[in-house]
Amino acid sequence: MKKQKLSEMAKKKVVYATLLVGVFVVVAVALVTMTAKTGGQKDNNLIGLDDPENQIADIDKNNASIIDGTYAVDQEDDEKNPSDVATQPDDGRTVQDTADNTVEETTQKDNTAQISTTPSDTTKKDTPVDTKPVMQNTAENLKFDKAQGLEIPLVGNVILPYSVDKMVFHATLKQYKTNPAVLIQGQIGAPIKAAAKGIVTRIVDEPYTGVTITMDIGSGYKLVYGQLEKNEHLKVGDVVDAGKEFAKLAKVSKFYSVEGENLYFQVLEGDSSLDPMTLFKEE
C-alpha cells in the first residue's frame, strides 16, 4: 500500500513539474517576441552615419509629429507658400487654421453685405430722420439773388439778435456768447415758411436747436431752420418753394427755455454766416 501511494505521489509531482515548465516556456516565448518587435522599431528610427543628408531630412520631417505635436509635412506642402498650406482644409487642421478661415469667410460675407447695401439702407442708419443723397443737378439749377432778398419765415419779435462780432447774453445758459442766427419769437404750432426756394439737404435732431432742417437755395447759400416739429412728409431731396409752409414751430429745447418758444434761423454763404435781418425783403 505504501509503495502504491508513493508511486501515485511521484506521478502527480511529475505532472505538476511538467505544467510549471510549460508555463515558463510560454512566458519566455512571449517576452522574446515583444523584445524582437521593440528592437525592430528602434532600428527603424536609427540613422546610419553613411545616410545621405536628404534621407536624414526626410526622417526628421516624419518624426515631427512625435517630437513637437505638429503634423508631418510632405514634399508638395514643403514647396508651397506657408499661408497656402495653413488654409488648406483637412481633417487634421489646427485651431489657428480654423480661426483664420473663419475670419476670412466672415470678412468675405461682410464685403458682400457692403456691396449689396443700397444708399437708402445706409442713410437710415446714419441719422434719426433722413439723409438721402441729394441730386447734384437739382441743387445746381437753383439760383439765389441776394438783391431780391428773403421772405420772412415767421412773423414775430427778435428775442436774440444775430451777433458774431461781439457776445450777447444767453438767458438760459446765463453766459455771454456769440450768436450766428436770429431767434424769432413764436407760438408752438405756428407755421414756418420757406424764406427762399430750396432743396432739403439735411434733417437732424440737434440738442440745442431740436429738429433742424437745412435747405440749399443755390449760388452757395443755405438756410437753417431750427426748433421745429418733426414733419414725416418732408424728406431730404424735396424742393420747397419760397413762401410755402413746410414745418411747424415746436416746443423750444431746454437750452433756450428761458428765452421761450422761438424759430432758430440762420443764413450761410459757404461756411460763413450772414445777418438774416439784412436780407429780409421790406414789407
Secondary structure, DSSP 4 states (H G I P E B T S, - for coil): -HHHHHHHHHHHHHHHHHHHHHHHHHHHHHHHHHHHHHHHHHHHH---TT--HHHHHHHHHHTHHHHTSPPP--HHHHHS-HHHHHT---TT--HHHHHHHHHHHHHHHHHHHHHH--HHHHHHHH-SSB-PPPPHHHHHH----TTT-B--SS-S-EEE--EEEEEEEETTTTEEEEESSEEEE--TT-EEE-SS-EEEEEEEEETTTEEEEEEEEETTEEEEEEEE---TT--TT-EE-TT-EEEEB-PPPGGGTTT-SEEEEEEEETTEEE-GGGTBPP-
